[in-house]
Amino acid sequence: MANQTLGLDDRLYHYLHSISLREPAVLTQLRRETAQHPMGRMQIAPEQGQFMALLIQLMGARRALEVGVFTGYSTLAVALALPPDGKIVACDVSEDYTAIARRYWRQAGVADQIDLRIAPALETLDRLLATGEAGTFDFAFIDADKSNYDGYYERALQLVRLGGLIAIDNVLWSGQVADPDVKDKRTHVIRALNQKLHRDPRITLSLVPIADGLTLALKREAG
């Protein structure tokens, strides 16, 4: 997976950052620490975090959902864009990765706005549905294990309100989705979901070629 926008050479990518990126210092610190992590490539690109923060502000979102936290960069980018009474439910299975996240959330002063649930995300999402929280989220971001992407999407679609937005990461998968010679399971799952979303009448769709590909799915009224 790519943690900078695909298809840009280094010169153009650095130019993009120089005239667009307005990254708060706490996010820069977190990004640089995560870059030293053995799994650092799982972190989203900073231009993607800034784009999602803009979406949050454009929507006036107050309640967000995240599937896949890692070291917390995307969670923090969203939390900083929420109003003071905004909340984000963040799902992950790793105490180790999210310990880094918690440290930066506290530093940024948004820890009280983030409800971290350490459990398999499908269980957390099913629990939210079972406790009557369908249709209560404005925004959902999916960036976790690819094998469960379809399950995450279906549950997120129930959990967001009409007019709510689901953002799905890694949908271009470093270009491998367009290579017919690549046939591994994760690539197949992403291809299948991309095709499903293209046909799905329940959403308004746009795949944005930022970072490793970000699909935006706006929940529509039935019929």
N, C-alpha and C positions, 0 to 999 in steps of 0.2 A: 504494500500500500504506500502511497505517496503522501508526504506531509508538507508539500508545497504544490502550487498549481501546476498541473501537467501542461506540457507543450510550450513552456516559456524557457528561453535560454537564460543563463545566469544574469546577463546584463539587463535584459528586459524585466526579469523577476526582481532584481534589486531596485530597478527604477520604479516598478509598481509599489514596492514597499516605501520608497523614498517620498513618493507624492501622495500616498493613500493611507498607509498604516498609521493609526493613532493608538498605539498599544499602551495601556496603563503600565506603569513600572512593575506592579505586582505580577501582571501577566507575563511581562518580559522575563522576570526572574524565574517564574515557574516554567516557562518554555525553555529557558537555558538549562535549568536543572534537569528537566525531563529529557533534553537532548543527550545528556550523558548517561541516561538509563539504558540498560540492554534492550529494552523494548520501546525505545524512544520514538521509533517510526509510527507507533500507534497514535501519537499526538496529532491533533488536527493542525492545519496550517493557520498562522495568525490572521491572514486575510479572510479565512473562512470564519474564524471566531468573530471578527469584526462585522462580517456580513450577517451572521446570525443575530448579533446584538442589534444591528439596524432593523432586522425583521421584527424582533421583539418590540422595539420602540415604535415601529410603524403600526403594528397591530394593537398597541396598547396592552400587550399581554401582561397578566398578573399571576398566572399559574402555569408552570411549565413542568415537563416530564423529560427525563433523560434516561436512556438505556445504554449503559456503558460509560463509565466515569474515567477509568485509568487514573492519571495523576491530577485530574480535575480542571484542566485548562478550559474545556468547553463549558463545563458547569459554571466556572467562575466568570467566563465571558457573558454567559446568559444572566447569571445572578446580578452582575454589575449593571446590566441593562434593565432589569426589572425595577418597578417602583419600590419604595421602602417597605411596603406591605406585601410585596410579591413573594411567591414561594416556588421552589423547584423540588420535585421529588426525583432523586437521583438513584439509579439502580446499578449495583455492581456486586461482584462476588469476592473481590480481593480486599482484605484488610490492609495488606502491605502497600498496594498501589494507592489506595484511598487515604492512607496515613499521610502521604505527601500532600494530597489534595486538601485534607483538613487543615494542615498547617498554613497553607496559603489562603484558604477561605477565612480562617481566623485573622490573618494578617490584613486581609482586604476588608474586614468588618462585615462580612455577609454570611458568616457561619450559621446564624440563627434563621436565615432564609432558606437554607438547604437541608432537606430531609433525606439523609442518606440511608438507603435500605440495602443491607448486605444480605443477599440471598439470590438464588437464580432469578433472573429478571422475569421470566414467564410466571413464576409463582407470585412475585410482587405485583405484576400487572393484573393477574387473575384476582388477587386479593383486593386490589383497588376496585375492580369491577364488582366483586361480590359485596363490597361495602357501600355500593351506591354512588361511586364516583364517575360513572360513565357520563360523558358530555360536560365535564367540569374543567378540563384543561384547555388552555389557549394554544399551546405549542408543545410539540414533542420532537425530540432529537434521538435518532437511532444510530448507534455506532458501537456495536458489540459483536459477538460471535456471529459469523455470517450464516451458519447452519440454521439459526433460528430467526433470520430476518423476516421471513413471511409471517411467522407467529407474532413477532413484535409489531409488525405493521398492522395486522388484523386487530390486535388488542388496542394499539394506539388509536386506530380509527374509531373504535368505540369510545375511547376515553377523551378524545378531543371534542369540543363543541362544534356545531355547524359553523363554518367559517374559520375553524381552527386549522392550524398548519402542522404538518408532519414533515420533518427534514430527515432524509436518509443518507448516510455517508458512504463513501467508497463505491459508488455505483458504477464508476468507470474502471475501478480495480486495476490501476496502473496501465490501462489500455488492454488488459488481457481479455476483457469481455468481447472485444472486437476481433480477437484472434481465434479463428476456428480450430487451430491446432492445440489450443489450451483447453483441456477437458477435465481438470480436477474438480472435486466436489464443490468447493467454495465458489469457484468461477461459475459453475453451472447454476448454483443457487442464486447468485446475483443476476445472471442473465435471465433466469426464469422470473425473478421478481420484476426486473426491468420490463419484461414483456407483459407481465400481468398488470403492472401499473399503467402501461401505455393503453391498455384496453379497459381499465377500470372506470365505469361510469360514476362511481361514488366520489370521485375527486376531480379537481382541476389540476393539471400536471405541468411541471416544468423541470427539466433536468439542466442544472446550471453547471457548466464545466469549470468550476472553481475547485482548487485543491485536487482531490482524487475523485471528483464528481459528487454533486449534492443534488439529490432529487427533492423537489418541493411538491407536496401533495396537499391541496386545500380541500377540506371536507365540504362536499356539496349536499344540498337537500336531496332526499330520495325522490326519484321520478322526474 
